[in-house]
């Protein structure tokens, strides 16, 4: 298993698909934003449900 998939999944996907230049940049940005967005949303949901923050 590549450990890079845990912290930079967009780059791993682009390397797998052999994308270059601007296409690689755009896909990498969207994949990473989606990945980290879900991760942060899961943390926020956990905090809201299990603490008295809001």
Helices and strands as residue ranges (DSSP letters): H 4-7, H 9-17, H 21-50
